[in-house]
Amino acid sequence: MVSLRINNCEYCVTLPSLGQLPSLKYLSISGMAMLETVGSEFYYVQRSDTNSSFQPFPSLERLEF
């Protein structure tokens, strides 16, 4: 997936873990009235191997809120 637009999710209070999408270049998020904060759950995925290096959004070029 290269492009993702999330909009008008009026009752969503959290964002999904999107940082694990390695090919994502464009991400637009709008119309989420109940969303108050963007935390580490947005880009971080709990892994059993804590020694592995993980870079969230390695291809992201544009982020819009």
N, C-alpha and C positions, 0 to 999 in steps of 0.2 A: 504494500500500500504506500503510495507516494503522497497523496493528498487526503486530508480529512477535515471536514467541517462539522462542528457540533453547534447547533443553534436551537433556540427556543425550547430548551429543556427546563421549563420553569420550576419544576419541583425537584430537580436533582440537587443534592447537597454535597456530593463528592464527584471528582473526576475519575475516570478509569485510568489504570496504569498504562500510559501511552508511551513512556520512555523506552519500552522494549521493542518498538517498531523500528528496525534498523534502516529501512528505506524511506521513512517519512521525511518529506522535504517541506511540506506546507501544512500548517495546523491553524485552524481558525475556531475560536470558541466565543460564542455570544449568546445573549438571551437566557442566561442561567441566573435568574433572580434570587434563588435560595442559596447559591454558592457564596460563601463568605471568605474562605481561605483556600489557597492551593498549597498543599503540603507535599511531603516526600513521597506519599503514595502515588502521586501523579507521574513521577519519573522512576521510582525505585520499585524493584520487584524482589521480594524476600527469596533468597536462594539458600539452599542447604550448604553449598560450598562458599564459606565466607572469605576464602582466600582469593577467589576469582575477581578480576578487575572488570567493572561494568561501567561503560560510558553511556549515559542516557542520551537519546536523540542524536546519534552520531552523524546523521545526514541532514538534520533540520536546517533550513535556510530562512524560513519565515514563520513567525509565531504572532498571531493576532488575538487579543482579548477585547 
